[in-house]
Amino acid sequence: MNLKKLNPAVDKKYLLITAGIMWCGVGMMLISFAVSWLIHYEGRGKILFYVAGLLAGMPIHFMGFSKLARKNIARLVALQGKKCFFSFITWKSYLIIIVMVTLGITLRHSSIPKQYLSILYNGLGIGLFLSGTLYLMTSFKMILSNQKQNP
């Protein structure tokens, strides 16, 4: 049996699209957790929790996730030929994801009040979503430049 036939190889623009969808999707999931917690929050200052999460999202995006995304985008753009579909992130990143998911589950099931967790979840969600759009913009630019070259 030829193992090359089992390799789900795709063009790098699809790796960029996949990474962008994953980052944006996880970001929206985290935001939806935070919003659902705040919808059910009966205490005072609900708007402050929303605003704090939004304000946390900006530095998380600009000083954290966007740098990571740009580094990964550069790695993907430099790829030659078709690569395995699952190479849209590195092996090291898969390990980081496992740690982050475990931490997220632990926090959600902790005794920390959900309105306070909503700040973290909104911040991380906004940062992930905004950084995910960098992948999508890069892939769309790549697709458009290929169309201009090959009318």
C-alpha positions as CSV (number, residue, x, y, z in Angstrom):
1,M,0.0,0.0,0.0
2,N,1.3,3.4,-1.0
3,L,1.1,5.8,2.1
4,K,1.4,8.8,-0.2
5,K,-2.2,8.2,-1.4
6,L,-3.4,8.5,2.2
7,N,-1.8,11.9,2.7
8,P,-4.5,14.6,2.4
9,A,-2.3,17.1,0.6
10,V,-3.7,20.5,-0.2
11,D,-2.4,23.8,-1.6
12,K,-1.1,26.4,1.0
13,K,-4.1,28.7,0.3
14,Y,-6.4,26.0,1.8
15,L,-4.1,25.7,4.8
16,L,-4.4,29.4,5.4
17,I,-8.2,29.3,5.0
18,T,-8.4,26.3,7.4
19,A,-6.2,28.1,10.0
20,G,-8.3,31.3,9.7
21,I,-11.6,29.4,10.1
22,M,-10.2,27.5,13.1
23,W,-8.9,30.7,14.8
24,C,-12.1,32.7,14.1
25,G,-14.3,29.7,15.1
26,V,-12.6,29.2,18.4
27,G,-12.7,32.9,19.0
28,M,-16.5,33.0,18.3
29,M,-17.0,30.0,20.6
30,L,-15.1,31.8,23.5
31,I,-17.1,35.0,22.9
32,S,-20.4,33.0,22.9
33,F,-19.5,31.5,26.3
34,A,-18.7,34.9,27.7
35,V,-21.9,36.5,26.3
36,S,-24.1,33.7,27.5
37,W,-22.6,34.0,31.0
38,L,-23.3,37.8,31.0
39,I,-26.8,37.4,29.7
40,H,-27.6,35.3,32.7
41,Y,-25.7,37.6,35.1
42,E,-28.2,39.4,37.4
43,G,-25.7,41.6,39.2
44,R,-24.7,45.2,38.7
45,G,-22.2,46.4,36.2
46,K,-22.9,44.0,33.5
47,I,-21.8,46.5,30.8
48,L,-18.4,46.9,32.6
49,F,-17.7,43.2,32.1
50,Y,-18.5,43.5,28.4
51,V,-16.2,46.6,28.1
52,A,-13.4,45.0,30.1
53,G,-13.5,41.9,27.8
54,L,-13.4,44.1,24.7
55,L,-10.5,46.2,26.1
56,A,-8.6,43.0,27.0
57,G,-9.1,41.7,23.5
58,M,-7.2,44.5,21.8
59,P,-3.8,43.9,23.5
60,I,-4.3,40.2,23.3
61,H,-4.6,40.5,19.6
62,F,-2.0,43.2,18.9
63,M,0.7,42.1,21.3
64,G,0.1,38.3,21.3
65,F,-2.0,36.4,18.8
66,S,-1.3,38.6,15.8
67,K,2.4,38.1,16.2
68,L,1.9,34.3,16.4
69,A,-0.5,34.4,13.4
70,R,1.9,36.4,11.3
71,K,4.8,34.0,12.1
72,N,2.6,31.0,11.2
73,I,1.3,32.8,8.0
74,A,4.9,33.4,6.9
75,R,5.7,29.7,7.5
76,L,2.6,28.6,5.4
77,V,3.3,31.1,2.6
78,A,6.8,29.8,2.3
79,L,5.7,26.2,1.7
80,Q,6.3,24.8,-1.7
81,G,3.9,22.4,-3.4
82,K,1.0,20.6,-1.7
83,K,1.3,19.8,2.0
84,C,-0.7,17.7,4.5
85,F,-4.0,19.3,5.4
86,F,-3.1,19.0,9.1
87,S,0.1,21.1,8.7
88,F,-1.9,24.3,9.0
89,I,-0.4,24.4,12.5
90,T,2.8,23.0,13.8
91,W,3.1,19.9,16.1
92,K,4.2,22.2,18.9
93,S,1.0,24.2,18.4
94,Y,-1.1,21.0,18.7
95,L,0.4,20.5,22.2
96,I,-0.3,24.1,23.2
97,I,-3.9,23.6,22.0
98,I,-4.3,20.6,24.3
99,V,-3.0,22.6,27.2
100,M,-5.3,25.5,26.4
101,V,-8.4,23.4,26.0
102,T,-7.6,21.6,29.3
103,L,-7.1,25.0,31.0
104,G,-10.4,26.3,29.5
105,I,-12.4,23.3,30.7
106,T,-10.8,23.6,34.2
107,L,-11.7,27.3,34.4
108,R,-15.3,26.8,33.2
109,H,-15.8,24.2,35.9
110,S,-14.0,26.1,38.6
111,S,-15.7,28.2,41.3
112,I,-14.6,31.5,39.7
113,P,-17.7,33.6,39.1
114,K,-18.6,33.5,35.4
115,Q,-18.9,37.2,35.1
116,Y,-15.1,37.5,35.8
117,L,-14.3,34.6,33.5
118,S,-16.3,36.4,30.8
119,I,-13.5,39.1,30.7
120,L,-10.9,36.5,30.0
121,Y,-13.0,34.6,27.5
122,N,-14.1,37.7,25.7
123,G,-10.6,39.0,25.5
124,L,-9.1,35.7,24.3
125,G,-12.1,35.3,21.9
126,I,-11.7,38.7,20.4
127,G,-7.9,38.3,20.1
128,L,-8.3,34.9,18.4
129,F,-11.0,36.1,16.0
130,L,-9.2,39.2,14.9
131,S,-5.9,37.3,14.4
132,G,-7.8,34.6,12.5
133,T,-8.9,37.2,10.0
134,L,-5.2,37.7,9.1
135,Y,-5.1,34.2,7.8
136,L,-8.2,34.7,5.8
137,M,-7.0,38.0,4.3
138,T,-3.7,36.5,3.3
139,S,-5.5,33.5,1.6
140,F,-7.9,35.8,-0.3
141,K,-5.0,38.0,-1.5
142,M,-3.2,34.9,-2.7
143,I,-6.3,33.7,-4.5
144,L,-6.9,37.1,-6.1
145,S,-3.2,37.4,-7.2
146,N,-3.4,33.9,-8.8
147,Q,-6.6,35.0,-10.7
148,K,-4.9,38.1,-12.0
149,Q,-1.9,36.1,-13.2
150,N,-4.0,33.4,-14.8
151,P,-7.0,35.1,-16.4
